[in-house]
Amino acid sequence: MKVIPRRRAAVYTVTDAPKPMSEDIRYRQRRYLISMGIRTVCFVGAVVAAMLGAPWWLVFLLVVGAVFLPYISVIFANGGREPQPSARFTDESPSRNEISGRRPEIGS
């Protein structure tokens, strides 16, 4: 009699599930709004610094921040979902019940 080895059924746990899409979108929106807030501070700071006669390098640095932060913010906001580590179990004990397979016969 030839014995055909069975493949073990994949076991999924709740910890393998990714974060909900709404939570991911909320995280990316918050990160984008914080970045845009920093950009606004850079822009207002550049105008105020130029009016007060601050060093040119400070005004230039604030203008560069105000110009390039929107691009960087959009790239990070549209970057997609963050990769999530998944939990893995190493216990492969034979006493674990299989998800699929033949049911045991009564009286066997």
HELIX and SHEET records of a PDB file:
HELIX    1   1 VAL A   14  ASP A   16  5                                   3    
HELIX    2   2 MET A   21  LEU A   52  1                                  32    
HELIX    3   3 TRP A   56  ALA A   77  1                                  22    
END                                                                             
